[in-house]
């Protein structure tokens, strides 16, 4: 990839930490996005070496359990307590801030993974898919509609409800197939009607599930505008 000044720009690289492994996203020089799944850390390191990607800047994106905390309630010294509400007892807790929206995202990290990546020369930037999803959702120019924005991961779903820059809810649910996904999506839409707001707009990002397309068919008639987006890169 060549910049306007004629210098070579390294391929964009990000690694998602999934519930059962890792997914590497690499942007090639022609703009195409390549994905590669591995289940174990040693496989990931070997793949990076084989493709001459070991000593690159990379974005490490956790997709595991997370808590969203209003900044006025957040204390860094109590970070682990916020995550325990989700039943997560991680060895190391990290957090990222969405200062423009007054939110803090708290999540567990894998110190061994990060250490091994740095050992091979990678410069690691850590974030969480909740941070990326909420940030993308809340920049919506439409201030009147209630919108549901979700990511269909291989084994779970992340869901955001928002109205303009106001976050109404964030949830994660474990999903084994389209029946599970349909249940949660329709339950959330039904529940929203009893809390005095209804969904006008739905956006579903596909991130490697084998049930997303079928689930989207079941829900897309319930919104004024619905989109099923099959490429989550580069916002993740």
HELIX and SHEET records of a PDB file:
HELIX    1   1 UNK A   41  UNK A   50  1                                  10    
HELIX    2   2 UNK A   71  UNK A   73  5                                   3    
HELIX    3   3 UNK A   76  UNK A   78  5                                   3    
HELIX    4   4 UNK A   79  UNK A   84  1                                   6    
HELIX    5   5 UNK A   99  UNK A  101  5                                   3    
HELIX    6   6 UNK A  111  UNK A  119  1                                   9    
HELIX    7   7 UNK A  129  UNK A  138  1                                  10    
HELIX    8   8 UNK A  178  UNK A  193  1                                  16    
HELIX    9   9 UNK A  212  UNK A  219  1                                   8    
HELIX   10  10 UNK A  220  UNK A  222  5                                   3    
SHEET    1   A 5 UNK A  33  UNK A  38  0                                        
SHEET    2   A 5 UNK A  21  UNK A  27 -1                                        
SHEET    3   A 5 UNK A  13  UNK A  18 -1                                        
SHEET    4   A 5 UNK A  57  UNK A  62  1                                        
SHEET    5   A 5 UNK A 123  UNK A 128  1                                        
SHEET    1   B 3 UNK A  66  UNK A  70  0                                        
SHEET    2   B 3 UNK A 103  UNK A 109 -1                                        
SHEET    3   B 3 UNK A  92  UNK A  98 -1                                        
SHEET    1   C 5 UNK A 166  UNK A 174  0                                        
SHEET    2   C 5 UNK A 156  UNK A 163 -1                                        
SHEET    3   C 5 UNK A 146  UNK A 153 -1                                        
SHEET    4   C 5 UNK A 201  UNK A 207  1                                        
SHEET    5   C 5 UNK A 225  UNK A 229  1                                        
END                                                                             
